[in-house]
Structures are given as C-alpha cells and as structure tokens.
Amino acid sequence: MRKKIAAANWKMNCTYQQGEQLLQDILGANIALQDHQQAIFAVPFPYLIMAGAKVEGKKGYSISAQNVYNKKSGAYTGEVSAEMLKSIDIKYCLVGHSERREYFQESNQALAEKLDLLLANGITPIFCCGEPLEIREAGTQNSYVAKQLEESLFHLSAEVISTIVIAYEPIWAIGTGKTATAAQAQEIHAYLRSVLAGKYGAAVADAIPVLYGGSVKGNNAAELFACPDVDGGLVGGASLNAEEFATIIRSLP
C-alpha cells in the first residue's frame, strides 16, 4: 500500500516561538498514525533542529526542509547543502515548489541536480510539479507537467524513483482560495501516474505517493484524499492552524 501523507509547508511563516507552539499543539492532539500514514512538517531552516527534537520518537511524524542547494559544498553564501541536512538527521526535503520555480527561476535541470544530492545523502525528495493558470486555461496542463517530470526525474533508475514523493500543485489554486475539484485532482494525478508508468512500468508508478497541493483544508481533505490516485496533501496556509492541520491528518485514509 502506498504511503498516505499529510505534509505541512510553513513557507516563510512563524517566529521560532510560534512554530514551537504550533508543533506542540498539533502533536498534542495525539493522533496515532498507522504504518502507511505519515505527517511531515516542512519548516524554515532555523527551526529544523527544534522541530526534529519535537517529533523524535513519534511514530509516523517527520521533518522536512523546504529547499536545498544544487551544489555539494563551496562558496555559496546563504545556501544549505544536502550534506548539512543529513548531518542534522532531516529525512525529507521539498524540491521545485512552484514559488521556488517562479520567484527564483529554478530550472528543471537544477532540480534534477538537487534530487541527486538529496538521494545521495539518504534524504527523500518531495518533488513538486504543476501548472499556472494560463496553462490550465489553454488546456495544455498535461504536457506541461509531463515535461517537468521528464526533465527532472527520468534520469533516475526505477529503483530510485520508487523511493521519492511527488506533489502536484495546481499553481492557480495556491493561496487563491480556488481548489481543483476532487475529479480534477484525480484526473491529473492519474495522468501523472500514467506518465511514470510509461517510463518505468505500472508497478513502479503505483508505488509512488502523489500528493495534492492546492488549498487543501480541513473541510475538503477527506474528499480529495478519497480519490484513488491522491495519496494525501501538501498543505500551505491551513498547516499554520493546529486544529485545521490536525483535521487534515485525521482525514488520511
């Protein structure tokens, strides 16, 4: 059975004290996760060690970085390497979030390099893909996201790609209050899985969790997560509210 994942992306929000309290409140809900379920918190770099200590020993709870640099080490002031994340026992890292692609012009090739460095350090990438509004309105979203997968992931072996997580983000639904319908989410997730199957075969494609990342909230999570190809969510704004995110975690099938 594929992993079912509720992943929180705090983005550039919360002071250290607020983040500490938010984690305490969510963990205080004492939600027992089953073997196939995972709750992941992608917190800002300064909070990684604190957050790691909070979830230590809690079954199914993990911490993720929000980004990593695409070089191993060197004179890159202000950047953080995969080796640094490994040294503080970080298990996951977001790669290619739409905001990184848009604001920092991250290319598919640079993202492929990030993936390789993370994997070499035993860190699971959560690879983000998705289309902006103009692509969706033009009806070319399938070829757009297929290219993202092909250029960033298809150099990986079948054995390696089966260890990663993919998050589909309809960029037009992030922070806008718009949400893809459950049917729209299922349709594009099934398509993504078919692209993976075309390259690696159905067995590999069926093993990869694909998360939905577009305005997931407590009141729509259960419907979205019930779709056969939606394996959870990458949650932005709603993850900053402890009660809301706890509801999302409880919605995992």
Backbone as CSV, one residue per row, in Angstrom:
resi,resn,N_x,N_y,N_z,CA_x,CA_y,CA_z,C_x,C_y,C_z
1,MET,0.842,-1.206,0.000,0.000,0.000,0.000,0.874,1.251,0.000
2,ARG,0.508,2.224,-0.864,1.275,3.465,-0.900,1.140,4.230,0.402
3,LYS,2.175,4.987,0.748,2.109,5.882,1.903,1.032,6.928,1.676
4,LYS,0.305,7.250,2.724,-0.651,8.353,2.719,-0.054,9.452,3.601
5,ILE,0.104,10.643,3.039,0.932,11.667,3.668,0.199,12.992,3.795
6,ALA,0.245,13.558,4.994,-0.169,14.946,5.210,1.102,15.743,5.459
7,ALA,1.470,16.588,4.499,2.708,17.361,4.597,2.378,18.839,4.769
8,ALA,2.919,19.431,5.812,2.723,20.857,6.090,3.880,21.647,5.500
9,ASN,3.581,22.676,4.732,4.612,23.591,4.241,4.377,24.950,4.880
10,TRP,5.198,25.271,5.883,5.020,26.531,6.601,5.472,27.734,5.782
11,LYS,6.241,27.499,4.723,6.783,28.588,3.910,7.552,29.562,4.812
12,MET,7.509,30.861,4.558,8.244,31.817,5.389,7.281,32.436,6.399
13,ASN,6.833,31.581,7.322,5.873,31.997,8.337,6.311,31.490,9.705
14,CYS,5.830,32.140,10.732,6.039,31.790,12.146,7.414,32.226,12.664
15,THR,7.400,32.876,13.821,8.641,33.053,14.572,9.011,31.707,15.175
16,TYR,10.201,31.610,15.721,10.625,30.366,16.375,9.625,29.964,17.442
17,GLN,9.232,30.925,18.276,8.307,30.627,19.380,6.937,30.201,18.863
18,GLN,6.462,30.870,17.825,5.168,30.491,17.245,5.230,29.101,16.627
19,GLY,6.336,28.808,15.954,6.496,27.492,15.344,6.552,26.393,16.386
20,GLU,7.251,26.663,17.463,7.351,25.694,18.548,5.973,25.405,19.136
21,GLN,5.182,26.459,19.349,3.842,26.291,19.897,2.924,25.556,18.925
22,LEU,3.038,25.889,17.648,2.211,25.239,16.627,2.476,23.739,16.594
23,LEU,3.741,23.360,16.614,4.076,21.936,16.635,3.551,21.267,17.888
24,GLN,3.731,21.911,19.015,3.249,21.338,20.274,1.747,21.116,20.228
25,ASP,1.026,22.077,19.679,-0.431,21.971,19.627,-0.872,20.829,18.710
26,ILE,-0.208,20.689,17.563,-0.575,19.611,16.632,-0.220,18.252,17.229
27,LEU,0.982,18.144,17.757,1.400,16.877,18.367,0.575,16.566,19.603
28,GLY,0.104,17.627,20.271,-0.724,17.450,21.463,-2.079,16.832,21.174
29,ALA,-2.475,16.831,19.892,-3.730,16.181,19.516,-3.623,14.659,19.620
30,ASN,-2.375,14.170,19.767,-2.122,12.730,19.963,-2.801,11.863,18.902
31,ILE,-2.584,12.224,17.645,-3.141,11.444,16.542,-2.199,10.276,16.267
32,ALA,-2.692,9.073,16.498,-1.879,7.875,16.267,-1.926,7.519,14.786
33,LEU,-0.773,7.491,14.162,-0.702,7.193,12.736,-0.471,5.709,12.507
34,GLN,-1.131,5.175,11.474,-0.932,3.779,11.108,0.374,3.646,10.312
35,ASP,0.782,2.422,10.070,2.070,2.179,9.407,2.166,2.832,8.040
36,HIS,1.034,2.956,7.341,1.057,3.512,5.984,0.822,5.021,5.964
37,GLN,0.706,5.638,7.140,0.407,7.068,7.211,1.625,7.858,7.707
38,GLN,1.746,9.090,7.223,2.882,9.931,7.565,2.424,11.384,7.683
39,ALA,2.907,12.068,8.721,2.720,13.518,8.852,4.104,14.152,8.789
40,ILE,4.270,15.106,7.873,5.573,15.722,7.631,5.434,17.230,7.777
41,PHE,6.403,17.838,8.445,6.398,19.286,8.640,7.596,19.898,7.931
42,ALA,7.339,20.663,6.860,8.407,21.373,6.160,8.515,22.763,6.782
43,VAL,9.520,22.929,7.634,9.664,24.157,8.416,10.853,24.965,7.907
44,PRO,10.912,26.262,8.206,12.060,27.070,7.795,13.373,26.530,8.376
45,PHE,14.468,26.797,7.672,15.775,26.275,8.082,16.114,26.499,9.560
46,PRO,15.865,27.700,10.142,16.291,27.902,11.530,15.564,27.019,12.547
47,TYR,14.451,26.387,12.117,13.635,25.622,13.060,13.810,24.109,12.902
48,LEU,14.655,23.676,11.994,14.759,22.249,11.695,15.169,21.426,12.916
49,ILE,16.173,21.874,13.648,16.654,21.093,14.795,15.594,21.056,15.889
50,MET,14.983,22.198,16.185,13.910,22.235,17.184,12.774,21.293,16.792
51,ALA,12.349,21.369,15.536,11.232,20.548,15.080,11.589,19.063,15.118
52,GLY,12.827,18.746,14.743,13.270,17.357,14.799,13.204,16.795,16.203
53,ALA,13.571,17.613,17.174,13.519,17.174,18.571,12.076,16.951,19.026
54,LYS,11.164,17.792,18.520,9.754,17.672,18.913,9.135,16.348,18.442
55,VAL,9.493,15.905,17.236,8.852,14.701,16.686,9.640,13.429,16.978
56,GLU,10.797,13.563,17.571,11.639,12.391,17.821,10.885,11.327,18.626
57,GLY,10.902,10.125,18.123,10.248,9.017,18.808,8.761,8.916,18.558
58,LYS,8.190,9.852,17.779,6.753,9.831,17.499,6.524,9.118,16.162
59,LYS,5.897,7.992,16.218,5.707,7.157,15.030,4.953,7.892,13.928
60,GLY,5.574,7.923,12.746,4.915,8.490,11.579,5.074,9.981,11.417
61,TYR,5.768,10.644,12.339,5.956,12.094,12.260,7.397,12.400,11.865
62,SER,7.571,13.257,10.832,8.906,13.578,10.329,9.016,15.057,9.989
63,ILE,10.257,15.496,9.808,10.537,16.891,9.474,11.162,16.964,8.082
64,SER,10.804,18.017,7.363,11.333,18.256,6.020,11.926,19.653,5.943
65,ALA,12.989,19.783,5.141,13.463,21.113,4.750,12.591,21.599,3.594
66,GLN,12.595,22.913,3.370,11.793,23.478,2.286,12.582,23.637,1.001
67,ASN,13.897,23.498,1.082,14.740,23.720,-0.091,16.126,23.184,0.202
68,VAL,16.933,23.049,-0.845,18.334,22.656,-0.712,19.056,23.231,-1.924
69,TYR,20.366,23.442,-1.810,21.098,23.985,-2.955,21.535,22.853,-3.867
70,ASN,21.774,23.187,-5.142,22.099,22.150,-6.126,23.606,21.953,-6.313
71,LYS,24.379,22.338,-5.306,25.815,22.057,-5.297,26.166,21.347,-3.998
72,LYS,27.207,20.527,-4.051,27.577,19.710,-2.890,28.077,20.559,-1.729
73,SER,28.949,21.530,-2.018,29.500,22.417,-0.993,30.242,23.536,-1.703
74,GLY,30.774,24.488,-0.931,31.592,25.521,-1.546,31.188,26.929,-1.178
75,ALA,31.675,27.878,-1.963,31.499,29.306,-1.672,30.148,29.791,-2.200
76,TYR,29.083,29.361,-1.533,27.717,29.728,-1.910,27.027,30.315,-0.680
77,THR,27.423,31.520,-0.333,26.955,32.164,0.887,25.435,32.156,0.985
78,GLY,24.932,31.721,2.131,23.498,31.731,2.374,22.768,30.479,1.952
79,GLU,23.453,29.551,1.279,22.790,28.345,0.827,23.001,27.189,1.817
80,VAL,22.192,26.155,1.665,22.222,24.990,2.556,22.350,23.732,1.696
81,SER,23.283,22.872,2.055,23.549,21.670,1.257,22.800,20.453,1.788
82,ALA,22.696,19.455,0.930,22.077,18.193,1.338,22.867,17.540,2.467
83,GLU,24.187,17.651,2.394,25.030,17.072,3.445,24.761,17.726,4.804
84,MET,24.523,19.027,4.808,24.173,19.725,6.049,22.853,19.194,6.613
85,LEU,21.870,19.005,5.732,20.575,18.488,6.191,20.729,17.082,6.751
86,LYS,21.526,16.267,6.089,21.773,14.910,6.581,22.410,14.934,7.961
87,SER,23.304,15.894,8.181,24.040,15.936,9.448,23.147,16.253,10.642
88,ILE,21.952,16.823,10.388,21.002,17.051,11.483,19.794,16.105,11.355
89,ASP,19.981,15.029,10.592,19.023,13.922,10.520,17.676,14.317,9.914
90,ILE,17.713,15.180,8.896,16.489,15.531,8.182,16.188,14.435,7.157
91,LYS,14.943,13.986,7.132,14.559,12.836,6.300,13.926,13.218,4.961
92,TYR,13.363,14.433,4.862,12.657,14.849,3.658,13.085,16.259,3.259
93,CYS,12.877,16.586,1.982,13.130,17.948,1.518,12.250,18.246,0.306
94,LEU,11.583,19.400,0.320,10.827,19.836,-0.842,11.793,20.210,-1.961
95,VAL,11.403,19.893,-3.181,12.201,20.252,-4.347,11.264,20.813,-5.418
96,GLY,11.565,22.024,-5.904,10.816,22.564,-7.037,9.437,23.081,-6.715
97,HIS,9.233,23.559,-5.479,7.941,24.160,-5.179,7.679,25.291,-6.170
98,SER,6.429,25.497,-6.509,6.082,26.481,-7.542,6.622,27.870,-7.213
99,GLU,6.696,28.199,-5.926,7.225,29.514,-5.554,8.725,29.594,-5.823
100,ARG,9.431,28.484,-5.645,10.860,28.450,-5.983,11.044,28.568,-7.492
101,ARG,10.219,27.887,-8.238,10.310,27.962,-9.702,10.011,29.385,-10.183
102,GLU,8.963,30.000,-9.619,8.503,31.305,-10.104,9.408,32.443,-9.644
103,TYR,9.701,32.496,-8.341,10.425,33.643,-7.798,11.939,33.533,-7.987
104,PHE,12.447,32.307,-8.039,13.894,32.108,-8.093,14.349,31.416,-9.380
105,GLN,13.414,31.303,-10.330,13.711,30.784,-11.671,14.458,29.441,-11.640
106,GLU,14.040,28.549,-10.746,14.689,27.242,-10.679,14.302,26.404,-11.897
107,SER,15.306,25.914,-12.588,15.070,25.140,-13.819,14.890,23.664,-13.502
108,ASN,14.314,22.953,-14.456,14.160,21.508,-14.295,15.515,20.824,-14.121
109,GLN,16.547,21.335,-14.792,17.878,20.750,-14.679,18.452,20.968,-13.276
110,ALA,18.302,22.168,-12.746,18.786,22.439,-11.381,18.066,21.556,-10.370
111,LEU,16.785,21.326,-10.610,16.009,20.479,-9.701,16.492,19.030,-9.772
112,ALA,16.867,18.576,-10.970,17.432,17.231,-11.110,18.712,17.109,-10.286
113,GLU,19.521,18.151,-10.281,20.765,18.142,-9.501,20.466,18.107,-8.001
114,LYS,19.454,18.840,-7.575,19.057,18.812,-6.163,18.600,17.409,-5.758
115,LEU,17.783,16.801,-6.604,17.301,15.447,-6.339,18.461,14.482,-6.134
116,ASP,19.441,14.551,-7.017,20.576,13.632,-6.945,21.351,13.804,-5.643
117,LEU,21.556,15.047,-5.225,22.301,15.297,-3.989,21.520,14.825,-2.764
118,LEU,20.218,15.068,-2.757,19.391,14.589,-1.647,19.428,13.070,-1.559
119,LEU,19.210,12.418,-2.684,19.178,10.956,-2.701,20.521,10.364,-2.288
120,ALA,21.620,11.004,-2.688,22.951,10.534,-2.313,23.177,10.640,-0.815
121,ASN,22.402,11.510,-0.169,22.531,11.699,1.276,21.395,11.040,2.064
122,GLY,20.634,10.185,1.398,19.592,9.431,2.087,18.388,10.253,2.492
123,ILE,18.152,11.364,1.800,17.010,12.238,2.095,15.969,12.062,0.996
124,THR,14.726,11.881,1.383,13.648,11.661,0.423,13.159,12.986,-0.150
125,PRO,13.264,13.189,-1.459,12.728,14.409,-2.059,11.203,14.350,-2.158
126,ILE,10.571,15.481,-1.907,9.155,15.669,-2.226,9.149,16.604,-3.432
127,PHE,9.032,16.002,-4.617,9.197,16.747,-5.863,7.874,17.385,-6.277
128,CYS,7.886,18.710,-6.421,6.671,19.446,-6.755,6.587,19.730,-8.249
129,CYS,5.408,19.569,-8.793,5.156,19.892,-10.192,3.760,20.481,-10.286
130,GLY,3.479,21.160,-11.392,2.144,21.746,-11.545,2.160,22.913,-12.513
131,GLU,0.964,23.331,-12.921,0.837,24.328,-13.980,0.221,25.627,-13.488
132,PRO,0.628,26.761,-14.087,-0.014,28.040,-13.768,-1.362,28.172,-14.464
133,LEU,-2.078,29.238,-14.135,-3.445,29.420,-14.633,-3.508,29.461,-16.158
134,GLU,-2.560,30.173,-16.797,-2.660,30.310,-18.253,-2.493,28.967,-18.964
135,ILE,-1.710,28.079,-18.390,-1.542,26.744,-18.971,-2.818,25.924,-18.788
136,ARG,-3.410,26.014,-17.601,-4.670,25.305,-17.340,-5.764,25.810,-18.278
137,GLU,-5.851,27.126,-18.450,-6.900,27.695,-19.303,-6.703,27.319,-20.772
138,ALA,-5.423,27.112,-21.160,-5.134,26.707,-22.536,-5.341,25.215,-22.749
139,GLY,-5.549,24.481,-21.643,-5.786,23.046,-21.739,-4.539,22.227,-22.018
140,THR,-3.359,22.813,-21.752,-2.098,22.120,-22.052,-1.375,21.663,-20.782
141,GLN,-2.132,21.512,-19.695,-1.504,21.165,-18.418,-0.825,19.788,-18.439
142,ASN,-1.369,18.853,-19.205,-0.778,17.514,-19.215,0.643,17.515,-19.761
143,SER,0.826,18.146,-20.918,2.171,18.173,-21.499,3.120,19.009,-20.652
144,TYR,2.583,20.031,-19.998,3.402,20.906,-19.154,3.984,20.136,-17.967
145,VAL,3.139,19.392,-17.259,3.635,18.663,-16.088,4.438,17.433,-16.507
146,ALA,4.105,16.845,-17.648,4.892,15.706,-18.134,6.332,16.125,-18.391
147,LYS,6.514,17.321,-18.945,7.869,17.829,-19.203,8.627,18.033,-17.893
148,GLN,7.936,18.517,-16.863,8.586,18.693,-15.557,9.099,17.357,-15.028
149,LEU,8.278,16.329,-15.137,8.694,15.003,-14.676,9.862,14.482,-15.509
150,GLU,9.716,14.576,-16.796,10.732,14.010,-17.699,12.096,14.660,-17.500
151,GLU,12.125,15.987,-17.384,13.407,16.690,-17.327,14.067,16.647,-15.952
152,SER,13.287,16.403,-14.913,13.873,16.379,-13.570,14.013,14.983,-12.975
153,LEU,13.175,14.046,-13.423,13.129,12.736,-12.774,13.581,11.559,-13.633
154,PHE,13.468,11.678,-14.936,13.605,10.483,-15.767,15.036,9.993,-15.938
155,HIS,16.005,10.695,-15.352,17.371,10.159,-15.325,17.549,9.161,-14.190
156,LEU,16.561,9.083,-13.281,16.648,8.180,-12.135,16.289,6.758,-12.547
157,SER,16.882,5.796,-11.866,16.533,4.395,-12.115,15.156,4.102,-11.521
158,ALA,14.571,3.000,-11.946,13.268,2.591,-11.410,13.352,2.368,-9.911
159,GLU,14.441,1.783,-9.463,14.615,1.516,-8.036,14.661,2.803,-7.230
160,VAL,15.343,3.809,-7.764,15.494,5.077,-7.034,14.216,5.904,-7.070
161,ILE,13.586,6.001,-8.240,12.403,6.864,-8.331,11.258,6.336,-7.469
162,SER,11.250,5.045,-7.224,10.181,4.480,-6.396,10.293,4.899,-4.936
163,THR,11.394,5.565,-4.566,11.573,5.998,-3.168,11.154,7.447,-2.939
164,ILE,10.833,8.187,-4.004,10.540,9.606,-3.817,9.038,9.831,-3.631
165,VAL,8.689,11.085,-3.310,7.290,11.521,-3.203,7.093,12.630,-4.231
166,ILE,5.952,12.629,-4.890,5.612,13.689,-5.841,4.425,14.477,-5.283
167,ALA,4.489,15.791,-5.438,3.366,16.646,-5.045,2.909,17.438,-6.261
168,TYR,1.656,17.263,-6.644,1.092,18.033,-7.752,0.461,19.308,-7.206
169,GLU,0.912,20.441,-7.734,0.388,21.737,-7.310,-0.286,22.447,-8.483
170,PRO,-1.590,22.596,-8.472,-2.202,23.490,-9.454,-1.904,24.917,-8.987
171,ILE,-0.947,25.581,-9.633,-0.459,26.869,-9.127,-1.596,27.880,-9.044
172,TRP,-2.569,27.722,-9.915,-3.723,28.622,-9.917,-4.598,28.454,-8.685
173,ALA,-4.345,27.408,-7.896,-5.171,27.154,-6.713,-4.403,27.377,-5.414
174,ILE,-3.173,27.900,-5.494,-2.376,28.087,-4.284,-2.596,29.488,-3.746
175,GLY,-3.136,29.569,-2.535,-3.339,30.848,-1.888,-4.431,31.698,-2.509
176,THR,-5.182,31.133,-3.435,-6.231,31.899,-4.123,-7.613,31.578,-3.578
177,GLY,-7.678,30.503,-2.786,-8.979,30.050,-2.330,-9.652,29.131,-3.329
178,LYS,-9.125,29.101,-4.565,-9.647,28.180,-5.568,-9.069,26.794,-5.295
179,THR,-9.857,25.802,-5.502,-9.376,24.432,-5.330,-9.837,23.611,-6.525
180,ALA,-8.942,22.794,-7.024,-9.378,21.850,-8.043,-10.445,20.955,-7.425
181,THR,-11.439,20.611,-8.199,-12.422,19.663,-7.690,-11.734,18.320,-7.471
182,ALA,-12.365,17.479,-6.689,-11.804,16.148,-6.473,-11.631,15.430,-7.814
183,ALA,-12.580,15.633,-8.718,-12.489,14.985,-10.040,-11.303,15.517,-10.831
184,GLN,-11.056,16.849,-10.770,-9.905,17.429,-11.464,-8.595,16.916,-10.869
185,ALA,-8.551,16.828,-9.543,-7.343,16.333,-8.882,-7.071,14.885,-9.274
186,GLN,-8.096,14.075,-9.240,-7.941,12.667,-9.605,-7.489,12.521,-11.054
187,GLU,-8.058,13.330,-11.937,-7.726,13.238,-13.362,-6.242,13.512,-13.609
188,ILE,-5.718,14.585,-13.033,-4.319,14.928,-13.297,-3.376,13.987,-12.555
189,HIS,-3.762,13.532,-11.367,-2.935,12.571,-10.637,-2.837,11.255,-11.413
190,ALA,-3.960,10.819,-11.964,-3.947,9.590,-12.759,-3.075,9.773,-13.997
191,TYR,-3.135,10.966,-14.581,-2.291,11.235,-15.744,-0.807,11.193,-15.366
192,LEU,-0.448,11.840,-14.249,0.943,11.812,-13.795,1.421,10.373,-13.601
193,ARG,0.571,9.577,-13.011,0.944,8.183,-12.781,1.101,7.436,-14.111
194,SER,0.295,7.806,-15.101,0.424,7.159,-16.415,1.734,7.552,-17.096
195,VAL,2.183,8.792,-16.885,3.474,9.232,-17.432,4.606,8.427,-16.791
196,LEU,4.524,8.262,-15.487,5.531,7.461,-14.776,5.491,6.005,-15.256
197,ALA,4.284,5.484,-15.452,4.147,4.093,-15.900,4.717,3.908,-17.298
198,GLY,4.569,4.923,-18.142,5.099,4.832,-19.484,6.613,4.692,-19.510
199,LYS,7.264,5.277,-18.519,8.721,5.213,-18.436,9.202,4.016,-17.618
200,TYR,8.526,3.745,-16.502,9.042,2.782,-15.524,8.173,1.535,-15.334
201,GLY,6.981,1.527,-15.911,6.081,0.411,-15.711,5.069,0.690,-14.608
202,ALA,3.952,-0.011,-14.668,2.840,0.244,-13.746,3.206,-0.037,-12.299
203,ALA,3.991,-1.064,-12.048,4.317,-1.427,-10.660,5.075,-0.310,-9.962
204,VAL,6.036,0.287,-10.650,6.798,1.398,-10.067,5.896,2.615,-9.896
205,ALA,5.122,2.944,-10.930,4.236,4.109,-10.862,3.229,3.979,-9.722
206,ASP,2.743,2.778,-9.508,1.744,2.555,-8.458,2.337,2.632,-7.057
207,ALA,3.655,2.589,-6.951,4.296,2.612,-5.630,4.616,4.026,-5.157
208,ILE,4.538,5.015,-6.053,4.967,6.378,-5.721,3.793,7.192,-5.184
209,PRO,3.902,7.724,-3.960,2.836,8.591,-3.452,2.783,9.893,-4.244
210,VAL,1.577,10.296,-4.624,1.381,11.574,-5.307,0.422,12.410,-4.458
211,LEU,0.914,13.528,-3.942,0.137,14.393,-3.055,-0.503,15.525,-3.852
212,TYR,-1.630,16.014,-3.355,-2.288,17.164,-3.969,-1.924,18.411,-3.166
213,GLY,-1.546,19.481,-3.861,-1.109,20.689,-3.156,-1.763,21.954,-3.653
214,GLY,-3.039,22.117,-3.429,-3.696,23.353,-3.844,-4.865,23.698,-2.951
215,SER,-4.627,24.506,-1.919,-5.678,24.944,-0.992,-6.410,23.772,-0.334
216,VAL,-5.619,22.812,0.180,-6.203,21.723,0.972,-6.586,22.291,2.336
217,LYS,-7.800,21.989,2.767,-8.305,22.477,4.058,-8.989,21.332,4.794
218,GLY,-9.312,21.588,6.036,-9.977,20.570,6.846,-11.302,20.126,6.258
219,ASN,-11.984,21.051,5.552,-13.318,20.714,5.048,-13.319,20.075,3.663
220,ASN,-12.145,19.971,3.005,-12.129,19.294,1.706,-11.113,18.154,1.647
221,ALA,-10.336,17.989,2.711,-9.262,16.990,2.685,-9.799,15.574,2.490
222,ALA,-10.834,15.207,3.222,-11.330,13.830,3.155,-11.798,13.480,1.739
223,GLU,-12.490,14.420,1.076,-12.983,14.169,-0.281,-11.816,14.020,-1.257
224,LEU,-10.822,14.902,-1.127,-9.655,14.822,-2.019,-8.881,13.530,-1.790
225,PHE,-8.665,13.193,-0.515,-7.847,12.028,-0.186,-8.549,10.708,-0.513
226,ALA,-9.863,10.776,-0.724,-10.609,9.565,-1.087,-10.399,9.181,-2.547
227,CYS,-9.854,10.092,-3.349,-9.597,9.784,-4.761,-8.517,8.705,-4.857
228,PRO,-8.672,7.746,-5.755,-7.759,6.601,-5.784,-6.301,6.943,-6.075
229,ASP,-6.039,8.052,-6.777,-4.653,8.411,-7.092,-4.140,9.606,-6.290
230,VAL,-4.906,10.061,-5.312,-4.482,11.162,-4.434,-4.075,10.565,-3.094
231,ASP,-2.790,10.685,-2.774,-2.243,9.989,-1.604,-1.983,10.906,-0.416
232,GLY,-2.724,12.020,-0.367,-2.548,12.973,0.719,-2.360,14.364,0.168
233,GLY,-1.844,15.264,1.002,-1.741,16.645,0.577,-0.465,17.329,1.021
234,LEU,-0.039,18.304,0.215,0.994,19.248,0.600,0.254,20.534,0.936
235,VAL,0.251,20.890,2.210,-0.685,21.882,2.734,0.055,23.154,3.135
236,GLY,-0.394,24.290,2.599,0.211,25.570,2.932,-0.481,26.256,4.076
237,GLY,-1.336,27.224,3.769,-1.956,28.062,4.791,-2.648,27.303,5.910
238,ALA,-3.367,26.249,5.568,-4.108,25.503,6.586,-3.188,24.780,7.572
239,SER,-1.918,24.599,7.198,-0.990,23.914,8.113,-0.504,24.825,9.222
240,LEU,-0.835,26.127,9.135,-0.429,27.082,10.167,-1.468,27.194,11.271
241,ASN,-2.549,26.449,11.133,-3.598,26.386,12.154,-3.620,24.967,12.711
242,ALA,-3.326,24.832,13.998,-3.152,23.497,14.585,-4.407,22.644,14.448
243,GLU,-5.555,23.221,14.734,-6.804,22.448,14.674,-7.104,22.012,13.246
244,GLU,-6.867,22.933,12.304,-7.129,22.642,10.893,-6.205,21.525,10.389
245,PHE,-4.914,21.627,10.706,-3.984,20.619,10.202,-4.217,19.274,10.875
246,ALA,-4.602,19.293,12.150,-4.934,18.035,12.822,-6.111,17.357,12.119
247,THR,-7.094,18.144,11.695,-8.228,17.589,10.950,-7.754,16.973,9.642
248,ILE,-6.808,17.628,8.969,-6.267,17.108,7.710,-5.530,15.799,7.944
249,ILE,-4.736,15.736,8.999,-4.036,14.475,9.320,-5.047,13.348,9.563
250,ARG,-6.098,13.667,10.289,-7.134,12.659,10.594,-7.887,12.226,9.347
251,SER,-7.814,13.030,8.276,-8.527,12.710,7.035,-7.775,11.704,6.174
252,LEU,-6.524,11.376,6.540,-5.771,10.407,5.759,-6.473,9.048,5.784
253,PRO,-6.617,8.419,4.633,-7.284,7.107,4.620,-6.366,6.014,5.150
